[in-house]
Amino acid sequence: MEKLIELEILGLSSNHSQSGSFTLVLGEVGGARRLPIVIGMFEAQAIALEIEKIVPNRPMTHDLFKSFATGFNFDIERIVITDMKEGVYYAKIQCKSDHIESDVDARPSDAIAIAIRFGSPVYCTEKAMSEGAVEHYEVEKKDDKKDPAPSSQKFTTKKEPSLKDFSLDKLNQMLDKAINNEDYERAARIRDEINKRN
């Protein structure tokens, strides 16, 4: 089995290059590498609320998942970020009950929001880490009360290639991929770039 690297949440901040999205920065436990993952606003809020131990008036989707799982005696063993392809990360939620063990496909943002509710560890494969990791990042303090992030740190990481750099064929492939992965924010940005060229 491939070696797994344990990760910890280092920070969550607004992503200034992609409106309405956030950057979740995960760090290698006992190591220097950082894994920045761009996530949506809803998932960022779900992670931030749980880290800050803020209880919403009504259960959010990830809270519902926890209630459902515990109601049927399922526990979350761990989360594994398994791969990264064309800038998109893939993850599995490893579940266990008295009678069954199962791996459930998930977006890393959802998987991590669930993991922190269960107190479950987060891992990633060496392949995913080597694909997306950065070794150095600058931390800049900021005071933005409107930012729902639990951390007041802004992380500057390697810049992703601009959509303008890709051919029309490649953009269409990326659009299909984003839709299949239910990454609708990314799909909308790709669609806008395609429309600009038509």
Buried (B, 14 or more C-beta within 10 A) or exposed (E): EEEBBBBEBBBBBBBEEBEEBBBBBBBBEEEEBBBBBBBBBBBBBBBBBBBEEEEEEEEBEBBEBBEEBEEEEBBBBBBBBBBBEEBBBBBBBBBBEEEEEEEEEBBBBBBBBBBBBBEBBBBBBEBBBEBBBBEEBEEEEEEEEEBBBBBBBBBBBEEEEEBEEBEEEEBBBBBEBBBEBEBEBBBEBBBEBBEEEE
